Amino acid sequence: MKNLSKIAGIALLSLTTSTWVSAQEKDNKGKNPDSVRPIDESNIMWKQRLWRRMDLKEKQNQPFFSKGNEITKYLMEWVQSGVLQPYKNDSLKTKITKEDFLKNLVMENIGNENALSDAEKAAGFGTESAGGTTAGSDDGWGDPKPKTPATGTTGGTTPPKNDGFSNPVPVGTDLNNLYYAKQLSILELREDAIFDKQRSRLYYDIQSITIIIPANMTTAGFDRNVGSFRYKDLDKLFRSNPNCVWYNEQNEAQHKNMADAFDLRLFHARLTKKGNSKDDDLDTIYGGSKQGLVQSQQLEYKLMEMEHNLWEY
C-alpha cells in the first residue's frame, strides 16, 4: 500500500512538473520577443503591421529633436560606445557591426561640381595634385610649388589627403566626414496594431526604429537606410538616461522621457505602408504620392473607427 502511495505521488509530481514546463514553453512561444509589453497570442483578436515615416523637423516632432538632445544623436552615440546593437533592416534578423553602421553614415559626394569624371581622370587631368606638378608652377595660392617625385619613384610621396568629397576616408581612422545628428531628420517606425480581446482595446506595439538619410542628401536621390534598432532595446536605454528628454515647449516643468513620449504617442508619423503580400507601400498600391497620402489618412480613420465599433453589436 505504501509503495502504491509513493508511485501515485511520483506520478502526480511528474504530471504537475510536465504541465508547468509545457505552460512555460507556451508562454515563451506565444509572445513576441521584440515587444516591450508582449501580448499573448491567445489574446490577440486582430493584428495589422504598419510602417510610419516620422519627420523630426515637423512641429509636433521637434521635441524629439531639440538642440543637443536629438534622438538620432543618442542612437549614434550608443552604437559607437557598443551598448546598442544595429540591424541591417527592420526585420531585425541580420545584425551589423559598429564599423558597418558608421560606413553607412559617411557623407556622399553631393553638389561637388568641380569633381573630375572618370573620363577626365583617364585623360590625365588632376594628376598635378598627385605629385606631377612641375618645378616652379603656381598652386593657386601665390607661392611656387616645388616639384615632387611621382608615386613609386625614389623618395616616394605621401598620398593626397581626402578632402571629404572623393573616396571617403575608411571608417575608424577619421570620423569627421560622417553625417551630423541634425542632418538625420527621418525615422521609420515599424509597429503592430493589436486588438487585445482580454482588455478590449487597441494597442500600438512599436517593434523597430530605422534611421533614414533623406533623399535630398543622397547622390541617387532616394532615401537610404543607415540601420535599424529594436525598440525594446531603445526603451531600456531611454529610461536609463535622464538626458533623453522630450522637450515640452508649452510647459518646461513637464519635460518627459522619450520612452514615455512614445508610449503616449506624442509624435506624428504618417502611415506609409501596411502589411500586404507584395510588400508594396501605399504610394505604389494607389498609384502616386497624392493618392498614397489620402489613403494614409483614410487608414488612420479606419483604425479608430474599427476600435470604436468593434463591440457595438
C-alpha positions in Angstrom: 0.0 0.0 0.0 2.9 2.3 0.9 4.6 1.6 -2.4 1.3 2.3 -4.2 1.1 5.7 -2.5 4.7 6.5 -3.4 4.1 5.6 -7.1 0.9 7.8 -7.1 2.8 10.7 -5.6 5.6 10.4 -8.1 3.2 10.2 -10.9 1.3 13.3 -9.7 4.5 15.3 -9.2 5.7 14.3 -12.7 2.4 15.3 -14.2 2.5 18.7 -12.4 6.1 19.3 -13.5 5.4 18.5 -17.1 2.3 20.7 -17.1 4.3 23.6 -15.7 7.1 23.1 -18.2 4.7 23.0 -21.1 2.9 26.1 -19.8 6.2 27.9 -19.6 7.1 26.9 -23.2 3.8 28.0 -24.4 4.2 31.4 -22.7 7.7 31.9 -24.3 6.5 30.8 -27.7 3.2 32.7 -27.5 4.6 36.2 -27.0 6.6 38.4 -29.3 10.2 38.7 -28.0 10.6 42.1 -29.7 7.7 43.7 -27.8 8.2 46.0 -24.8 4.9 44.7 -23.3 4.2 41.5 -25.2 0.6 40.3 -25.5 -0.1 36.5 -25.5 -1.1 35.3 -29.0 -4.2 33.7 -27.5 -5.5 37.2 -26.6 -4.8 38.7 -30.0 -8.1 39.0 -31.8 -6.8 41.2 -34.7 -3.4 42.5 -35.8 -2.1 44.7 -38.6 1.5 45.5 -39.3 2.1 49.2 -40.1 5.1 51.3 -41.2 5.2 55.1 -40.4 7.5 57.9 -41.5 8.4 60.3 -38.8 9.9 63.7 -39.9 11.7 65.1 -36.9 11.5 68.6 -38.5 7.7 68.7 -38.2 6.5 70.9 -35.4 4.9 68.1 -33.4 8.1 66.0 -33.6 10.6 68.8 -32.8 10.6 67.9 -29.0 12.4 64.7 -30.0 14.9 66.9 -32.0 15.8 69.7 -29.6 19.2 71.2 -29.8 21.8 68.9 -28.2 19.2 66.3 -27.4 18.4 64.9 -30.8 17.2 61.4 -30.7 19.5 60.5 -33.6 22.4 61.8 -31.6 21.8 59.3 -28.9 21.3 56.4 -31.3 24.7 57.2 -33.0 26.5 57.6 -29.7 25.1 54.3 -28.3 26.2 52.4 -31.3 29.7 53.9 -31.2 30.0 53.1 -27.5 28.8 49.5 -28.1 25.7 49.5 -25.9 23.2 49.4 -28.8 23.1 46.7 -31.5 22.2 47.9 -35.0 20.5 45.7 -37.6 20.6 45.8 -41.4 16.8 46.4 -41.8 13.6 46.5 -39.7 13.2 42.7 -39.9 15.7 42.6 -37.0 17.2 39.4 -38.3 20.6 40.5 -39.6 23.0 42.2 -37.2 25.6 44.6 -38.5 28.8 45.7 -36.8 29.6 49.1 -35.5 32.0 49.7 -38.3 29.4 48.9 -41.0 26.9 51.2 -39.3 29.4 54.0 -39.3 30.2 53.4 -43.0 26.5 53.9 -43.8 26.9 57.4 -42.1 29.7 58.5 -44.4 28.7 61.6 -46.4 28.3 61.1 -50.1 29.6 63.4 -52.9 26.8 65.9 -53.3 27.0 69.2 -55.1 30.7 68.9 -55.9 30.6 70.4 -59.4 34.5 70.6 -59.6 35.0 66.9 -59.2 36.5 65.2 -62.2 34.7 62.5 -64.1 36.2 59.1 -64.8 36.9 60.1 -68.4 38.7 63.2 -67.3 40.8 61.3 -64.8 41.7 58.7 -67.5 42.8 61.6 -69.8 45.3 62.7 -67.2 43.6 65.6 -65.7 44.1 66.1 -62.0 47.4 64.4 -61.8 49.1 67.7 -60.8 47.9 67.4 -57.3 49.1 63.8 -57.0 52.7 64.6 -57.5 53.1 65.6 -61.1 53.5 69.3 -60.6 56.4 70.8 -62.5 59.0 72.9 -60.8 58.1 76.5 -60.1 54.4 76.1 -61.1 51.8 78.1 -59.2 49.4 76.1 -57.0 46.8 78.9 -57.0 47.8 80.3 -53.6 50.6 82.6 -54.9 53.6 80.6 -53.8 55.5 78.4 -56.4 55.2 74.7 -55.6 58.4 72.7 -55.9 58.3 69.5 -58.0 57.7 66.4 -56.0 58.6 62.9 -57.2 55.7 60.8 -58.5 54.4 57.9 -56.5 56.7 54.8 -56.8 59.8 56.8 -57.7 62.8 57.2 -55.5 61.9 59.2 -52.4 58.2 58.4 -52.8 55.4 60.7 -51.8 52.6 60.9 -49.3 49.2 60.1 -50.9 46.9 63.1 -51.1 44.7 63.6 -48.2 41.0 63.0 -48.6 39.0 66.3 -48.9 35.7 64.8 -47.7 34.2 64.7 -51.2 36.1 62.0 -53.2 36.7 58.4 -51.8 35.8 58.6 -48.1 38.4 58.0 -45.5 38.0 54.5 -44.1 35.8 54.5 -41.0 37.8 54.0 -37.9 40.6 56.5 -38.9 38.6 59.6 -39.5 35.0 60.3 -38.3 34.9 63.9 -39.4 33.1 63.1 -42.6 30.0 61.5 -41.0 26.5 63.0 -41.2 25.6 65.1 -38.2 22.7 64.0 -36.0 20.8 67.2 -37.0 21.0 66.1 -40.7 19.3 62.8 -40.0 15.8 64.0 -39.6 13.8 61.0 -40.8 12.9 57.9 -38.8 10.8 55.0 -39.9 8.8 53.1 -37.3 7.5 49.6 -37.7 4.7 48.6 -35.4 1.8 46.3 -34.8 -1.7 47.5 -34.3 -3.1 44.8 -32.0 -6.6 44.4 -30.6 -6.3 42.7 -27.2 -9.6 40.9 -26.6 -8.8 40.4 -22.9 -8.6 44.1 -22.2 -10.9 45.1 -25.1 -8.8 47.8 -26.6 -6.4 48.6 -29.4 -2.6 48.8 -28.7 0.2 50.1 -30.9 3.3 48.0 -30.3 6.4 49.6 -31.8 8.9 46.9 -33.0 11.7 48.8 -34.6 13.0 52.3 -35.4 15.2 52.9 -38.5 17.4 55.9 -39.3 16.9 57.2 -42.8 19.1 59.5 -44.8 16.7 61.8 -46.7 16.6 61.6 -50.5 17.8 65.2 -50.9 21.1 64.2 -49.2 22.0 61.2 -51.3 23.5 61.1 -54.8 20.9 58.6 -56.0 18.0 60.8 -54.9 16.4 58.1 -52.9 16.1 57.5 -49.1 18.9 55.4 -47.7 18.7 53.2 -44.6 21.5 53.7 -42.1 20.5 51.0 -39.7 17.6 49.7 -37.7 17.2 49.2 -33.9 15.0 47.0 -31.8 12.6 49.4 -30.0 12.7 47.1 -26.9 16.4 47.9 -26.6 15.8 51.6 -27.1 13.1 51.8 -24.5 15.6 50.5 -21.8 18.3 53.0 -22.9 15.9 55.9 -23.0 14.6 55.2 -19.5 18.1 54.7 -18.1 19.3 58.1 -19.5 17.7 61.2 -17.9 19.1 63.3 -20.7 16.8 61.7 -23.3 14.3 64.4 -22.9 11.1 65.1 -24.9 11.2 68.9 -24.7 7.9 70.4 -23.7 7.9 74.0 -25.0 4.5 74.8 -23.6 5.4 73.8 -20.0 9.0 73.3 -19.2 8.1 71.8 -15.8 6.7 68.8 -17.7 9.5 67.5 -19.9 9.2 63.8 -20.4 11.5 60.9 -21.1 11.5 59.9 -24.8 10.2 56.4 -23.9 7.2 57.9 -22.2 6.6 60.2 -25.1 6.5 57.2 -27.5 4.1 55.4 -25.1 1.8 58.4 -25.0 2.0 58.8 -28.8 3.3 62.4 -28.6 4.5 62.3 -32.2 3.2 62.4 -35.7 4.3 59.8 -38.2 2.4 59.3 -41.4 1.4 55.8 -42.4 3.4 54.8 -45.5 2.7 51.0 -45.7 0.6 48.3 -44.2 1.3 44.6 -44.3 0.4 43.1 -47.7 1.5 40.1 -49.8 3.5 42.2 -52.3 5.2 44.3 -49.6 4.2 47.5 -51.5 3.8 50.8 -49.9 0.7 52.9 -50.2 2.1 55.1 -52.9 2.7 52.1 -55.1 -0.6 50.4 -54.3 -2.7 53.5 -55.1 -0.6 54.9 -58.0 1.0 58.0 -56.7 2.1 60.0 -53.7 -1.0 62.1 -53.6 -3.3 59.1 -53.5 -1.0 57.4 -51.1 -1.3 60.4 -48.7 -5.1 60.3 -49.0 -5.2 56.6 -48.3 -2.8 57.0 -45.4 -5.3 59.3 -43.7 -8.2 57.1 -44.5 -6.4 54.1 -42.9 -5.9 56.1 -39.7 -9.7 56.8 -39.6 -10.5 53.2 -40.3 -8.3 52.1 -37.4 -10.0 54.5 -35.0 -13.5 53.5 -36.3 -12.8 49.8 -36.0 -11.8 50.1 -32.4 -14.9 52.2 -31.7 -17.4 49.9 -33.4 -15.9 46.5 -32.6 -18.1 45.8 -29.6 -21.1 47.7 -30.8 -23.1 44.6 -31.9 
